Amino acid sequence: MLNHNDQSAINPAGDGPAPRGNSGISTALPPDPQPGTNSDPATEWIERAMQTSKEMHRNEDFRGEVAKRLF
């Protein structure tokens, strides 16, 4: 069983006691992407669909153009 007081037992390099605190693994989240730079195709598709839906709600002519393309 590992003795938690003996930190050298968990140092993979074996060159002294293991560092305390930060294990070297970052837990920080990646920065938020800048608007318009999403690399996820699904997110981009959903954003375009929402914009189109809003425009169709506001604009009768645009709604007619979309209907012509669909039907």
mmCIF file as Biopython writes it, N, C-alpha, C and O atoms, coordinates in Angstrom:
data_model
#
loop_
_atom_site.group_PDB
_atom_site.id
_atom_site.type_symbol
_atom_site.label_atom_id
_atom_site.label_alt_id
_atom_site.label_comp_id
_atom_site.label_asym_id
_atom_site.label_entity_id
_atom_site.label_seq_id
_atom_site.pdbx_PDB_ins_code
_atom_site.Cartn_x
_atom_site.Cartn_y
_atom_site.Cartn_z
_atom_site.occupancy
_atom_site.B_iso_or_equiv
_atom_site.auth_seq_id
_atom_site.auth_asym_id
_atom_site.pdbx_PDB_model_num
ATOM 1   N N  . MET A ? 1  ? 0.850   -1.180 0.000   1.0 0.0 1  A 1 
ATOM 2   C CA . MET A ? 1  ? 0.000   0.000  0.000   1.0 0.0 1  A 1 
ATOM 3   C C  . MET A ? 1  ? 0.889   1.234  0.000   1.0 0.0 1  A 1 
ATOM 4   O O  . MET A ? 1  ? 1.923   1.253  0.668   1.0 0.0 1  A 1 
ATOM 5   N N  . LEU A ? 2  ? 0.501   2.253  -0.734  1.0 0.0 2  A 1 
ATOM 6   C CA . LEU A ? 2  ? 1.283   3.478  -0.857  1.0 0.0 2  A 1 
ATOM 7   C C  . LEU A ? 2  ? 1.165   4.305  0.409   1.0 0.0 2  A 1 
ATOM 8   O O  . LEU A ? 2  ? 0.063   4.588  0.879   1.0 0.0 2  A 1 
ATOM 9   N N  . ASN A ? 3  ? 2.296   4.684  0.951   1.0 0.0 3  A 1 
ATOM 10  C CA . ASN A ? 3  ? 2.326   5.568  2.109   1.0 0.0 3  A 1 
ATOM 11  C C  . ASN A ? 3  ? 2.233   6.992  1.586   1.0 0.0 3  A 1 
ATOM 12  O O  . ASN A ? 3  ? 3.153   7.454  0.912   1.0 0.0 3  A 1 
ATOM 13  N N  . HIS A ? 4  ? 1.153   7.698  1.876   1.0 0.0 4  A 1 
ATOM 14  C CA . HIS A ? 4  ? 0.952   9.041  1.345   1.0 0.0 4  A 1 
ATOM 15  C C  . HIS A ? 4  ? 1.959   10.043 1.892   1.0 0.0 4  A 1 
ATOM 16  O O  . HIS A ? 4  ? 2.103   11.127 1.326   1.0 0.0 4  A 1 
ATOM 17  N N  . ASN A ? 5  ? 2.643   9.723  2.946   1.0 0.0 5  A 1 
ATOM 18  C CA . ASN A ? 5  ? 3.676   10.611 3.471   1.0 0.0 5  A 1 
ATOM 19  C C  . ASN A ? 5  ? 4.971   10.477 2.690   1.0 0.0 5  A 1 
ATOM 20  O O  . ASN A ? 5  ? 5.813   11.374 2.733   1.0 0.0 5  A 1 
ATOM 21  N N  . ASP A ? 6  ? 5.144   9.381  1.981   1.0 0.0 6  A 1 
ATOM 22  C CA . ASP A ? 6  ? 6.363   9.163  1.206   1.0 0.0 6  A 1 
ATOM 23  C C  . ASP A ? 6  ? 6.100   9.582  -0.241  1.0 0.0 6  A 1 
ATOM 24  O O  . ASP A ? 6  ? 5.779   8.739  -1.078  1.0 0.0 6  A 1 
ATOM 25  N N  . GLN A ? 7  ? 6.231   10.865 -0.540  1.0 0.0 7  A 1 
ATOM 26  C CA . GLN A ? 7  ? 5.929   11.408 -1.861  1.0 0.0 7  A 1 
ATOM 27  C C  . GLN A ? 7  ? 6.891   10.892 -2.929  1.0 0.0 7  A 1 
ATOM 28  O O  . GLN A ? 7  ? 6.553   10.900 -4.113  1.0 0.0 7  A 1 
ATOM 29  N N  . SER A ? 8  ? 8.090   10.440 -2.530  1.0 0.0 8  A 1 
ATOM 30  C CA . SER A ? 8  ? 9.031   9.945  -3.527  1.0 0.0 8  A 1 
ATOM 31  C C  . SER A ? 8  ? 8.529   8.654  -4.159  1.0 0.0 8  A 1 
ATOM 32  O O  . SER A ? 8  ? 8.988   8.271  -5.235  1.0 0.0 8  A 1 
ATOM 33  N N  . ALA A ? 9  ? 7.599   7.988  -3.504  1.0 0.0 9  A 1 
ATOM 34  C CA . ALA A ? 9  ? 7.082   6.735  -4.034  1.0 0.0 9  A 1 
ATOM 35  C C  . ALA A ? 9  ? 6.232   6.952  -5.283  1.0 0.0 9  A 1 
ATOM 36  O O  . ALA A ? 9  ? 6.030   6.013  -6.052  1.0 0.0 9  A 1 
ATOM 37  N N  . ILE A ? 10 ? 5.733   8.158  -5.501  1.0 0.0 10 A 1 
ATOM 38  C CA . ILE A ? 10 ? 4.893   8.407  -6.676  1.0 0.0 10 A 1 
ATOM 39  C C  . ILE A ? 10 ? 5.565   9.320  -7.687  1.0 0.0 10 A 1 
ATOM 40  O O  . ILE A ? 10 ? 4.902   9.828  -8.591  1.0 0.0 10 A 1 
ATOM 41  N N  . ASN A ? 11 ? 6.868   9.539  -7.555  1.0 0.0 11 A 1 
ATOM 42  C CA . ASN A ? 11 ? 7.596   10.360 -8.513  1.0 0.0 11 A 1 
ATOM 43  C C  . ASN A ? 11 ? 8.104   9.458  -9.624  1.0 0.0 11 A 1 
ATOM 44  O O  . ASN A ? 11 ? 9.017   8.665  -9.396  1.0 0.0 11 A 1 
ATOM 45  N N  . PRO A ? 12 ? 7.536   9.560  -10.826 1.0 0.0 12 A 1 
ATOM 46  C CA . PRO A ? 12 ? 7.938   8.660  -11.901 1.0 0.0 12 A 1 
ATOM 47  C C  . PRO A ? 12 ? 9.393   8.838  -12.317 1.0 0.0 12 A 1 
ATOM 48  O O  . PRO A ? 12 ? 10.012  7.880  -12.781 1.0 0.0 12 A 1 
ATOM 49  N N  . ALA A ? 13 ? 9.947   10.015 -12.167 1.0 0.0 13 A 1 
ATOM 50  C CA . ALA A ? 13 ? 11.332  10.229 -12.574 1.0 0.0 13 A 1 
ATOM 51  C C  . ALA A ? 13 ? 12.300  9.615  -11.570 1.0 0.0 13 A 1 
ATOM 52  O O  . ALA A ? 13 ? 13.433  9.284  -11.918 1.0 0.0 13 A 1 
ATOM 53  N N  . GLY A ? 14 ? 11.861  9.465  -10.345 1.0 0.0 14 A 1 
ATOM 54  C CA . GLY A ? 14 ? 12.695  8.863  -9.329  1.0 0.0 14 A 1 
ATOM 55  C C  . GLY A ? 14 ? 13.856  9.731  -8.884  1.0 0.0 14 A 1 
ATOM 56  O O  . GLY A ? 14 ? 14.822  9.219  -8.318  1.0 0.0 14 A 1 
ATOM 57  N N  . ASP A ? 15 ? 13.788  11.023 -9.122  1.0 0.0 15 A 1 
ATOM 58  C CA . ASP A ? 15 ? 14.912  11.904 -8.769  1.0 0.0 15 A 1 
ATOM 59  C C  . ASP A ? 15 ? 14.553  12.817 -7.607  1.0 0.0 15 A 1 
ATOM 60  O O  . ASP A ? 15 ? 14.836  14.014 -7.646  1.0 0.0 15 A 1 
ATOM 61  N N  . GLY A ? 16 ? 13.943  12.268 -6.591  1.0 0.0 16 A 1 
ATOM 62  C CA . GLY A ? 16 ? 13.596  13.059 -5.423  1.0 0.0 16 A 1 
ATOM 63  C C  . GLY A ? 16 ? 12.111  13.043 -5.190  1.0 0.0 16 A 1 
ATOM 64  O O  . GLY A ? 16 ? 11.367  12.361 -5.896  1.0 0.0 16 A 1 
ATOM 65  N N  . PRO A ? 17 ? 11.679  13.792 -4.201  1.0 0.0 17 A 1 
ATOM 66  C CA . PRO A ? 17 ? 10.255  13.774 -3.887  1.0 0.0 17 A 1 
ATOM 67  C C  . PRO A ? 17 ? 9.419   14.367 -5.019  1.0 0.0 17 A 1 
ATOM 68  O O  . PRO A ? 17 ? 9.856   15.264 -5.741  1.0 0.0 17 A 1 
ATOM 69  N N  . ALA A ? 18 ? 8.218   13.844 -5.147  1.0 0.0 18 A 1 
ATOM 70  C CA . ALA A ? 18 ? 7.301   14.354 -6.166  1.0 0.0 18 A 1 
ATOM 71  C C  . ALA A ? 18 ? 6.871   15.762 -5.793  1.0 0.0 18 A 1 
ATOM 72  O O  . ALA A ? 18 ? 6.737   16.073 -4.610  1.0 0.0 18 A 1 
ATOM 73  N N  . PRO A ? 19 ? 6.653   16.614 -6.779  1.0 0.0 19 A 1 
ATOM 74  C CA . PRO A ? 19 ? 6.208   17.976 -6.478  1.0 0.0 19 A 1 
ATOM 75  C C  . PRO A ? 19 ? 4.828   17.951 -5.848  1.0 0.0 19 A 1 
ATOM 76  O O  . PRO A ? 19 ? 3.992   17.109 -6.175  1.0 0.0 19 A 1 
ATOM 77  N N  . ARG A ? 20 ? 4.610   18.867 -4.962  1.0 0.0 20 A 1 
ATOM 78  C CA . ARG A ? 20 ? 3.302   18.970 -4.301  1.0 0.0 20 A 1 
ATOM 79  C C  . ARG A ? 20 ? 2.433   19.951 -5.083  1.0 0.0 20 A 1 
ATOM 80  O O  . ARG A ? 20 ? 2.938   20.849 -5.756  1.0 0.0 20 A 1 
ATOM 81  N N  . GLY A ? 21 ? 1.122   19.765 -4.982  1.0 0.0 21 A 1 
ATOM 82  C CA . GLY A ? 21 ? 0.203   20.713 -5.620  1.0 0.0 21 A 1 
ATOM 83  C C  . GLY A ? 21 ? -0.031  20.378 -7.073  1.0 0.0 21 A 1 
ATOM 84  O O  . GLY A ? 21 ? -0.619  19.344 -7.385  1.0 0.0 21 A 1 
ATOM 85  N N  . ASN A ? 22 ? 0.415   21.227 -7.954  1.0 0.0 22 A 1 
ATOM 86  C CA . ASN A ? 22 ? 0.157   21.092 -9.376  1.0 0.0 22 A 1 
ATOM 87  C C  . ASN A ? 22 ? 0.811   19.830 -9.909  1.0 0.0 22 A 1 
ATOM 88  O O  . ASN A ? 22 ? 2.020   19.642 -9.771  1.0 0.0 22 A 1 
ATOM 89  N N  . SER A ? 23 ? 0.017   18.974 -10.512 1.0 0.0 23 A 1 
ATOM 90  C CA . SER A ? 23 ? 0.528   17.717 -11.052 1.0 0.0 23 A 1 
ATOM 91  C C  . SER A ? 23 ? 1.112   17.891 -12.444 1.0 0.0 23 A 1 
ATOM 92  O O  . SER A ? 23 ? 1.624   16.936 -13.029 1.0 0.0 23 A 1 
ATOM 93  N N  . GLY A ? 24 ? 1.038   19.113 -12.980 1.0 0.0 24 A 1 
ATOM 94  C CA . GLY A ? 24 ? 1.520   19.347 -14.338 1.0 0.0 24 A 1 
ATOM 95  C C  . GLY A ? 24 ? 0.425   19.189 -15.375 1.0 0.0 24 A 1 
ATOM 96  O O  . GLY A ? 24 ? 0.651   19.436 -16.560 1.0 0.0 24 A 1 
ATOM 97  N N  . ILE A ? 25 ? -0.749  18.783 -14.945 1.0 0.0 25 A 1 
ATOM 98  C CA . ILE A ? 25 ? -1.875  18.623 -15.861 1.0 0.0 25 A 1 
ATOM 99  C C  . ILE A ? 25 ? -2.742  19.870 -15.752 1.0 0.0 25 A 1 
ATOM 100 O O  . ILE A ? 25 ? -3.239  20.201 -14.676 1.0 0.0 25 A 1 
ATOM 101 N N  . SER A ? 26 ? -2.916  20.548 -16.865 1.0 0.0 26 A 1 
ATOM 102 C CA . SER A ? 26 ? -3.699  21.778 -16.864 1.0 0.0 26 A 1 
ATOM 103 C C  . SER A ? 26 ? -5.180  21.454 -16.771 1.0 0.0 26 A 1 
ATOM 104 O O  . SER A ? 26 ? -5.686  20.589 -17.486 1.0 0.0 26 A 1 
ATOM 105 N N  . THR A ? 27 ? -5.859  22.149 -15.892 1.0 0.0 27 A 1 
ATOM 106 C CA . THR A ? 27 ? -7.310  22.002 -15.789 1.0 0.0 27 A 1 
ATOM 107 C C  . THR A ? 27 ? -8.024  23.227 -16.343 1.0 0.0 27 A 1 
ATOM 108 O O  . THR A ? 27 ? -9.245  23.342 -16.233 1.0 0.0 27 A 1 
ATOM 109 N N  . ALA A ? 28 ? -7.271  24.133 -16.934 1.0 0.0 28 A 1 
ATOM 110 C CA . ALA A ? 28 ? -7.864  25.341 -17.495 1.0 0.0 28 A 1 
ATOM 111 C C  . ALA A ? 28 ? -8.655  24.997 -18.750 1.0 0.0 28 A 1 
ATOM 112 O O  . ALA A ? 28 ? -8.264  24.122 -19.523 1.0 0.0 28 A 1 
ATOM 113 N N  . LEU A ? 29 ? -9.767  25.692 -18.944 1.0 0.0 29 A 1 
ATOM 114 C CA . LEU A ? 29 ? -10.570 25.509 -20.140 1.0 0.0 29 A 1 
ATOM 115 C C  . LEU A ? 29 ? -9.933  26.253 -21.305 1.0 0.0 29 A 1 
ATOM 116 O O  . LEU A ? 29 ? -9.271  27.270 -21.097 1.0 0.0 29 A 1 
ATOM 117 N N  . PRO A ? 30 ? -10.120 25.767 -22.522 1.0 0.0 30 A 1 
ATOM 118 C CA . PRO A ? 30 ? -9.603  26.510 -23.669 1.0 0.0 30 A 1 
ATOM 119 C C  . PRO A ? 30 ? -10.332 27.839 -23.790 1.0 0.0 30 A 1 
ATOM 120 O O  . PRO A ? 30 ? -11.468 27.960 -23.331 1.0 0.0 30 A 1 
ATOM 121 N N  . PRO A ? 31 ? -9.700  28.841 -24.401 1.0 0.0 31 A 1 
ATOM 122 C CA . PRO A ? 31 ? -10.369 30.141 -24.537 1.0 0.0 31 A 1 
ATOM 123 C C  . PRO A ? 31 ? -11.602 30.015 -25.419 1.0 0.0 31 A 1 
ATOM 124 O O  . PRO A ? 31 ? -11.670 29.165 -26.307 1.0 0.0 31 A 1 
ATOM 125 N N  . ASP A ? 32 ? -12.574 30.881 -25.153 1.0 0.0 32 A 1 
ATOM 126 C CA . ASP A ? 32 ? -13.774 30.901 -25.981 1.0 0.0 32 A 1 
ATOM 127 C C  . ASP A ? 32 ? -13.389 31.305 -27.400 1.0 0.0 32 A 1 
ATOM 128 O O  . ASP A ? 32 ? -12.589 32.222 -27.589 1.0 0.0 32 A 1 
ATOM 129 N N  . PRO A ? 33 ? -13.951 30.627 -28.398 1.0 0.0 33 A 1 
ATOM 130 C CA . PRO A ? 33 ? -13.635 31.002 -29.775 1.0 0.0 33 A 1 
ATOM 131 C C  . PRO A ? 33 ? -14.182 32.390 -30.092 1.0 0.0 33 A 1 
ATOM 132 O O  . PRO A ? 33 ? -15.197 32.812 -29.540 1.0 0.0 33 A 1 
ATOM 133 N N  . GLN A ? 34 ? -13.502 33.081 -30.978 1.0 0.0 34 A 1 
ATOM 134 C CA . GLN A ? 34 ? -13.964 34.391 -31.417 1.0 0.0 34 A 1 
ATOM 135 C C  . GLN A ? 34 ? -15.203 34.198 -32.279 1.0 0.0 34 A 1 
ATOM 136 O O  . GLN A ? 34 ? -15.325 33.179 -32.959 1.0 0.0 34 A 1 
ATOM 137 N N  . PRO A ? 35 ? -16.123 35.158 -32.262 1.0 0.0 35 A 1 
ATOM 138 C CA . PRO A ? 35 ? -17.328 35.032 -33.085 1.0 0.0 35 A 1 
ATOM 139 C C  . PRO A ? 35 ? -16.973 34.799 -34.547 1.0 0.0 35 A 1 
ATOM 140 O O  . PRO A ? 35 ? -16.099 35.465 -35.101 1.0 0.0 35 A 1 
ATOM 141 N N  . GLY A ? 36 ? -17.661 33.850 -35.158 1.0 0.0 36 A 1 
ATOM 142 C CA . GLY A ? 36 ? -17.435 33.563 -36.571 1.0 0.0 36 A 1 
ATOM 143 C C  . GLY A ? 36 ? -16.260 32.641 -36.837 1.0 0.0 36 A 1 
ATOM 144 O O  . GLY A ? 36 ? -15.937 32.392 -37.998 1.0 0.0 36 A 1 
ATOM 145 N N  . THR A ? 37 ? -15.604 32.123 -35.797 1.0 0.0 37 A 1 
ATOM 146 C CA . THR A ? 37 ? -14.456 31.250 -36.011 1.0 0.0 37 A 1 
ATOM 147 C C  . THR A ? 37 ? -14.710 29.849 -35.484 1.0 0.0 37 A 1 
ATOM 148 O O  . THR A ? 37 ? -13.761 29.107 -35.226 1.0 0.0 37 A 1 
ATOM 149 N N  . ASN A ? 38 ? -15.983 29.468 -35.318 1.0 0.0 38 A 1 
ATOM 150 C CA . ASN A ? 38 ? -16.281 28.121 -34.839 1.0 0.0 38 A 1 
ATOM 151 C C  . ASN A ? 38 ? -15.784 27.107 -35.852 1.0 0.0 38 A 1 
ATOM 152 O O  . ASN A ? 38 ? -16.007 27.257 -37.053 1.0 0.0 38 A 1 
ATOM 153 N N  . SER A ? 39 ? -15.123 26.091 -35.373 1.0 0.0 39 A 1 
ATOM 154 C CA . SER A ? 39 ? -14.623 25.076 -36.287 1.0 0.0 39 A 1 
ATOM 155 C C  . SER A ? 39 ? -15.529 23.857 -36.288 1.0 0.0 39 A 1 
ATOM 156 O O  . SER A ? 39 ? -15.309 22.933 -37.071 1.0 0.0 39 A 1 
ATOM 157 N N  . ASP A ? 40 ? -16.535 23.830 -35.437 1.0 0.0 40 A 1 
ATOM 158 C CA . ASP A ? 40 ? -17.451 22.712 -35.363 1.0 0.0 40 A 1 
ATOM 159 C C  . ASP A ? 40 ? -18.537 22.888 -36.420 1.0 0.0 40 A 1 
ATOM 160 O O  . ASP A ? 40 ? -19.332 23.824 -36.327 1.0 0.0 40 A 1 
ATOM 161 N N  . PRO A ? 41 ? -18.588 22.015 -37.416 1.0 0.0 41 A 1 
ATOM 162 C CA . PRO A ? 41 ? -19.584 22.182 -38.486 1.0 0.0 41 A 1 
ATOM 163 C C  . PRO A ? 41 ? -21.019 22.148 -37.984 1.0 0.0 41 A 1 
ATOM 164 O O  . PRO A ? 41 ? -21.872 22.864 -38.509 1.0 0.0 41 A 1 
ATOM 165 N N  . ALA A ? 42 ? -21.297 21.337 -36.986 1.0 0.0 42 A 1 
ATOM 166 C CA . ALA A ? 42 ? -22.672 21.272 -36.469 1.0 0.0 42 A 1 
ATOM 167 C C  . ALA A ? 42 ? -23.076 22.598 -35.841 1.0 0.0 42 A 1 
ATOM 168 O O  . ALA A ? 42 ? -24.203 23.058 -36.029 1.0 0.0 42 A 1 
ATOM 169 N N  . THR A ? 43 ? -22.167 23.212 -35.099 1.0 0.0 43 A 1 
ATOM 170 C CA . THR A ? 43 ? -22.461 24.499 -34.475 1.0 0.0 43 A 1 
ATOM 171 C C  . THR A ? 43 ? -22.690 25.563 -35.536 1.0 0.0 43 A 1 
ATOM 172 O O  . THR A ? 43 ? -23.598 26.385 -35.415 1.0 0.0 43 A 1 
ATOM 173 N N  . GLU A ? 44 ? -21.868 25.545 -36.572 1.0 0.0 44 A 1 
ATOM 174 C CA . GLU A ? 44 ? -22.029 26.521 -37.657 1.0 0.0 44 A 1 
ATOM 175 C C  . GLU A ? 44 ? -23.372 26.329 -38.354 1.0 0.0 44 A 1 
ATOM 176 O O  . GLU A ? 44 ? -24.057 27.304 -38.664 1.0 0.0 44 A 1 
ATOM 177 N N  . TRP A ? 45 ? -23.750 25.080 -38.600 1.0 0.0 45 A 1 
ATOM 178 C CA . TRP A ? 45 ? -25.011 24.799 -39.275 1.0 0.0 45 A 1 
ATOM 179 C C  . TRP A ? 45 ? -26.187 25.290 -38.434 1.0 0.0 45 A 1 
ATOM 180 O O  . TRP A ? 45 ? -27.115 25.907 -38.957 1.0 0.0 45 A 1 
ATOM 181 N N  . ILE A ? 46 ? -26.145 25.017 -37.145 1.0 0.0 46 A 1 
ATOM 182 C CA . ILE A ? 46 ? -27.227 25.439 -36.260 1.0 0.0 46 A 1 
ATOM 183 C C  . ILE A ? 46 ? -27.331 26.960 -36.224 1.0 0.0 46 A 1 
ATOM 184 O O  . ILE A ? 46 ? -28.434 27.505 -36.251 1.0 0.0 46 A 1 
ATOM 185 N N  . GLU A ? 47 ? -26.193 27.650 -36.163 1.0 0.0 47 A 1 
ATOM 186 C CA . GLU A ? 47 ? -26.214 29.118 -36.151 1.0 0.0 47 A 1 
ATOM 187 C C  . GLU A ? 47 ? -26.825 29.665 -37.428 1.0 0.0 47 A 1 
ATOM 188 O O  . GLU A ? 47 ? -27.633 30.592 -37.373 1.0 0.0 47 A 1 
ATOM 189 N N  . ARG A ? 48 ? -26.451 29.102 -38.598 1.0 0.0 48 A 1 
ATOM 190 C CA . ARG A ? 48 ? -27.027 29.557 -39.876 1.0 0.0 48 A 1 
ATOM 191 C C  . ARG A ? 48 ? -28.523 29.267 -39.930 1.0 0.0 48 A 1 
ATOM 192 O O  . ARG A ? 48 ? -29.300 30.093 -40.411 1.0 0.0 48 A 1 
ATOM 193 N N  . ALA A ? 49 ? -28.928 28.100 -39.441 1.0 0.0 49 A 1 
ATOM 194 C CA . ALA A ? 49 ? -30.348 27.751 -39.443 1.0 0.0 49 A 1 
ATOM 195 C C  . ALA A ? 49 ? -31.147 28.712 -38.567 1.0 0.0 49 A 1 
ATOM 196 O O  . ALA A ? 49 ? -32.244 29.131 -38.934 1.0 0.0 49 A 1 
ATOM 197 N N  . MET A ? 50 ? -30.595 29.054 -37.419 1.0 0.0 50 A 1 
ATOM 198 C CA . MET A ? 50 ? -31.285 29.994 -36.529 1.0 0.0 50 A 1 
ATOM 199 C C  . MET A ? 50 ? -31.395 31.378 -37.162 1.0 0.0 50 A 1 
ATOM 200 O O  . MET A ? 50 ? -32.435 32.030 -37.065 1.0 0.0 50 A 1 
ATOM 201 N N  . GLN A ? 51 ? -30.310 31.829 -37.815 1.0 0.0 51 A 1 
ATOM 202 C CA . GLN A ? 51 ? -30.349 33.137 -38.485 1.0 0.0 51 A 1 
ATOM 203 C C  . GLN A ? 51 ? -31.384 33.144 -39.601 1.0 0.0 51 A 1 
ATOM 204 O O  . GLN A ? 51 ? -32.123 34.115 -39.764 1.0 0.0 51 A 1 
ATOM 205 N N  . THR A ? 52 ? -31.438 32.058 -40.370 1.0 0.0 52 A 1 
ATOM 206 C CA . THR A ? 52 ? -32.412 31.958 -41.454 1.0 0.0 52 A 1 
ATOM 207 C C  . THR A ? 52 ? -33.832 31.963 -40.910 1.0 0.0 52 A 1 
ATOM 208 O O  . THR A ? 52 ? -34.716 32.623 -41.455 1.0 0.0 52 A 1 
ATOM 209 N N  . SER A ? 53 ? -34.040 31.221 -39.832 1.0 0.0 53 A 1 
ATOM 210 C CA . SER A ? 53 ? -35.369 31.164 -39.223 1.0 0.0 53 A 1 
ATOM 211 C C  . SER A ? 53 ? -35.818 32.543 -38.742 1.0 0.0 53 A 1 
ATOM 212 O O  . SER A ? 53 ? -36.967 32.935 -38.946 1.0 0.0 53 A 1 
ATOM 213 N N  . LYS A ? 54 ? -34.912 33.271 -38.108 1.0 0.0 54 A 1 
ATOM 214 C CA . LYS A ? 54 ? -35.250 34.619 -37.625 1.0 0.0 54 A 1 
ATOM 215 C C  . LYS A ? 54 ? -35.565 35.551 -38.790 1.0 0.0 54 A 1 
ATOM 216 O O  . LYS A ? 54 ? -36.506 36.342 -38.726 1.0 0.0 54 A 1 
ATOM 217 N N  . GLU A ? 55 ? -34.767 35.450 -39.860 1.0 0.0 55 A 1 
ATOM 218 C CA . GLU A ? 55 ? -35.001 36.308 -41.019 1.0 0.0 55 A 1 
ATOM 219 C C  . GLU A ? 55 ? -36.329 35.968 -41.689 1.0 0.0 55 A 1 
ATOM 220 O O  . GLU A ? 55 ? -37.042 36.870 -42.128 1.0 0.0 55 A 1 
ATOM 221 N N  . MET A ? 56 ? -36.673 34.684 -41.775 1.0 0.0 56 A 1 
ATOM 222 C CA . MET A ? 56 ? -37.954 34.296 -42.361 1.0 0.0 56 A 1 
ATOM 223 C C  . MET A ? 56 ? -39.111 34.817 -41.518 1.0 0.0 56 A 1 
ATOM 224 O O  . MET A ? 56 ? -40.156 35.181 -42.058 1.0 0.0 56 A 1 
ATOM 225 N N  . HIS A ? 57 ? -38.937 34.855 -40.223 1.0 0.0 57 A 1 
ATOM 226 C CA . HIS A ? 57 ? -39.985 35.358 -39.329 1.0 0.0 57 A 1 
ATOM 227 C C  . HIS A ? 57 ? -40.228 36.854 -39.551 1.0 0.0 57 A 1 
ATOM 228 O O  . HIS A ? 57 ? -41.361 37.327 -39.458 1.0 0.0 57 A 1 
ATOM 229 N N  . ARG A ? 58 ? -39.152 37.591 -39.845 1.0 0.0 58 A 1 
ATOM 230 C CA . ARG A ? 58 ? -39.247 39.050 -39.994 1.0 0.0 58 A 1 
ATOM 231 C C  . ARG A ? 58 ? -39.573 39.509 -41.407 1.0 0.0 58 A 1 
ATOM 232 O O  . ARG A ? 58 ? -40.127 40.594 -41.586 1.0 0.0 58 A 1 
ATOM 233 N N  . ASN A ? 59 ? -39.240 38.701 -42.418 1.0 0.0 59 A 1 
ATOM 234 C CA . ASN A ? 59 ? -39.235 39.202 -43.790 1.0 0.0 59 A 1 
ATOM 235 C C  . ASN A ? 59 ? -40.048 38.272 -44.703 1.0 0.0 59 A 1 
ATOM 236 O O  . ASN A ? 59 ? -39.632 37.146 -44.975 1.0 0.0 59 A 1 
ATOM 237 N N  . GLU A ? 60 ? -41.188 38.740 -45.165 1.0 0.0 60 A 1 
ATOM 238 C CA . GLU A ? 60 ? -42.071 37.952 -46.040 1.0 0.0 60 A 1 
ATOM 239 C C  . GLU A ? 60 ? -41.383 37.596 -47.354 1.0 0.0 60 A 1 
ATOM 240 O O  . GLU A ? 60 ? -41.512 36.466 -47.826 1.0 0.0 60 A 1 
ATOM 241 N N  . ASP A ? 61 ? -40.654 38.540 -47.954 1.0 0.0 61 A 1 
ATOM 242 C CA . ASP A ? 61 ? -39.981 38.268 -49.225 1.0 0.0 61 A 1 
ATOM 243 C C  . ASP A ? 61 ? -38.924 37.171 -49.061 1.0 0.0 61 A 1 
ATOM 244 O O  . ASP A ? 61 ? -38.811 36.286 -49.909 1.0 0.0 61 A 1 
ATOM 245 N N  . PHE A ? 62 ? -38.163 37.227 -47.988 1.0 0.0 62 A 1 
ATOM 246 C CA . PHE A ? 62 ? -37.142 36.210 -47.732 1.0 0.0 62 A 1 
ATOM 247 C C  . PHE A ? 62 ? -37.806 34.843 -47.537 1.0 0.0 62 A 1 
ATOM 248 O O  . PHE A ? 62 ? -37.309 33.827 -48.022 1.0 0.0 62 A 1 
ATOM 249 N N  . ARG A ? 63 ? -38.932 34.832 -46.825 1.0 0.0 63 A 1 
ATOM 250 C CA . ARG A ? 63 ? -39.671 33.588 -46.594 1.0 0.0 63 A 1 
ATOM 251 C C  . ARG A ? 63 ? -40.105 32.985 -47.935 1.0 0.0 63 A 1 
ATOM 252 O O  . ARG A ? 63 ? -40.036 31.770 -48.123 1.0 0.0 63 A 1 
ATOM 253 N N  . GLY A ? 64 ? -40.552 33.840 -48.869 1.0 0.0 64 A 1 
ATOM 254 C CA . GLY A ? 64 ? -40.938 33.365 -50.200 1.0 0.0 64 A 1 
ATOM 255 C C  . GLY A ? 64 ? -39.760 32.802 -50.974 1.0 0.0 64 A 1 
ATOM 256 O O  . GLY A ? 64 ? -39.899 31.795 -51.668 1.0 0.0 64 A 1 
ATOM 257 N N  . GLU A ? 65 ? -38.586 33.447 -50.861 1.0 0.0 65 A 1 
ATOM 258 C CA . GLU A ? 65 ? -37.385 32.950 -51.539 1.0 0.0 65 A 1 
ATOM 259 C C  . GLU A ? 65 ? -36.989 31.564 -51.018 1.0 0.0 65 A 1 
ATOM 260 O O  . GLU A ? 65 ? -36.640 30.673 -51.793 1.0 0.0 65 A 1 
ATOM 261 N N  . VAL A ? 66 ? -37.050 31.403 -49.722 1.0 0.0 66 A 1 
ATOM 262 C CA . VAL A ? 66 ? -36.705 30.104 -49.124 1.0 0.0 66 A 1 
ATOM 263 C C  . VAL A ? 66 ? -37.709 29.045 -49.569 1.0 0.0 66 A 1 
ATOM 264 O O  . VAL A ? 66 ? -37.324 27.920 -49.889 1.0 0.0 66 A 1 
ATOM 265 N N  . ALA A ? 67 ? -38.983 29.396 -49.590 1.0 0.0 67 A 1 
ATOM 266 C CA . ALA A ? 67 ? -40.013 28.450 -50.006 1.0 0.0 67 A 1 
ATOM 267 C C  . ALA A ? 67 ? -39.793 28.005 -51.446 1.0 0.0 67 A 1 
ATOM 268 O O  . ALA A ? 67 ? -39.977 26.830 -51.764 1.0 0.0 67 A 1 
ATOM 269 N N  . LYS A ? 68 ? -39.400 28.930 -52.323 1.0 0.0 68 A 1 
ATOM 270 C CA . LYS A ? 68 ? -39.124 28.575 -53.725 1.0 0.0 68 A 1 
ATOM 271 C C  . LYS A ? 68 ? -37.975 27.580 -53.829 1.0 0.0 68 A 1 
ATOM 272 O O  . LYS A ? 68 ? -38.022 26.650 -54.633 1.0 0.0 68 A 1 
ATOM 273 N N  . ARG A ? 69 ? -36.930 27.782 -53.001 1.0 0.0 69 A 1 
ATOM 274 C CA . ARG A ? 69 ? -35.791 26.863 -53.031 1.0 0.0 69 A 1 
ATOM 275 C C  . ARG A ? 69 ? -36.167 25.480 -52.503 1.0 0.0 69 A 1 
ATOM 276 O O  . ARG A ? 69 ? -35.657 24.464 -52.974 1.0 0.0 69 A 1 
ATOM 277 N N  . LEU A ? 70 ? -37.060 25.456 -51.523 1.0 0.0 70 A 1 
ATOM 278 C CA . LEU A ? 70 ? -37.428 24.174 -50.919 1.0 0.0 70 A 1 
ATOM 279 C C  . LEU A ? 70 ? -38.444 23.400 -51.752 1.0 0.0 70 A 1 
ATOM 280 O O  . LEU A ? 70 ? -38.407 22.171 -51.809 1.0 0.0 70 A 1 
ATOM 281 N N  . PHE A ? 71 ? -39.352 24.132 -52.396 1.0 0.0 71 A 1 
ATOM 282 C CA . PHE A ? 71 ? -40.436 23.457 -53.108 1.0 0.0 71 A 1 
ATOM 283 C C  . PHE A ? 71 ? -40.315 23.731 -54.568 1.0 0.0 71 A 1 
ATOM 284 O O  . PHE A ? 71 ? -41.133 23.254 -55.356 1.0 0.0 71 A 1 
#
